[in-house]
């Protein structure tokens, strides 16, 4: 490659802001389905995930196992089309709480696996 070709390539790589492009490829996140916010209103119903986390964290006799399972079943039904990205941190917190409960209460296996299925 001659110096004239090299300088032409460098000039082509320059951006409008005066910066040059790097040779490393940028990673771009890929999503299966992109839904505009207006259409998302009917698909994702708002749900108080912090309340579910609070109920699962309580070890008291006040909160029965059945009540905890009902909250998780409502969550699974509410998010049957998938989870919005903004809720993933809370969803994984709920999933880890279910995983902790599986040792003592095996009835949490099915809801935990249903949450995992919704992630895929």
N, C-alpha and C positions, 0 to 999 in steps of 0.2 A: 504494500500500500504506500503510495507516495505521500508526501507531506501535504500536498494540495487536497488529496482525497481525505486524509485524516482531519484536516481543518474543516472541510465541508461536513464531515460526519459530526464533528463536535458542534458546529454551528446548528445543524439540524436537531441535535439533542438538547440545545438550550431552550428553556421554557420562556414564556412571556415575561416572567418576573426577573429574568436575568440569572436564574439558577440553572445548573446543568442537571440532567437526569442521571441517576445512579444506574449502574449496570445490574443491581440486584433486583429480582422480581418482588413485587409487593404482594402480600397475601390478601386476598379479598374474601370476606365471609360469603358463603353461599347459603341461601335459604330455599327450601322446597317450594314454598308458596308465599308470595308477598300479597298482603291484603291491605288496601287503603283503610285509614282510620274510620272513615264513614261507613264502610261495609262491615268493619269489625264490631260495631255496636251490637248487632244482632247475634253475632257468633259467641263472643265472650261476655258472659254476665259478670259483673263485679262481685267478688267474694272476699270476705275479710280473712285473709290467710293468717294474719297475726293472731286472730282469735283461735284458729285451729291449732297453731303452734302453742299458744298458751294452754289450751285444753290438754294437748298431748304431753306437755311438760309437767302438768300437775299430777302428783302422785297420791293425792288425797283420795279418801273414800267418797268424797262428794261427787267426783266425776267418775261415772261408771265406765266400764270397758265398752258397754253398748253405746253410750253417748259418744265416746271417742270414735268408734267405728262408724256411727251415723254421720259424723262430721266428715270423715274421710270419704264415705260413699257419696255424700253431697258434692264434695270437691271433685271426685272422679266424674260424676254426672255433669257438673257445671263445665268442666274443661274437657269434655269428650272429643272436641275437635282439635285439641292440642293446647299447649300453654303459650301465652305471650312471653316474649323474652324478658319483660320487666318483672315477671313473677317467678322466674326460674330459681333465684336464690332462695326464696321462701319455700318453693316446692321441694327443693333438695333438702332443706332443713326438715320439712315434714317427713320426707322419705327417710332421713337418717333417724328421726325419732321413732318411726315405725320399725326400722331395723333393730333399734335397741329394745323395743318391746317384744319382738318376735321370740326371744329366748324364753321369756316368762309367759307370754300370751301368744300361742301359735296362730290364733285367729287373725293376726295382723299380717300374715304371709300373703293372703289373697289381695288385700288392698294395696300392699306395697308393690306387688307384681303388677297390679293394674296401673299404678302411677308410672312404673317403669315402661309399660307398654305405651302409655300416652306420650312418653318422651321420644319414642322411636318412630 
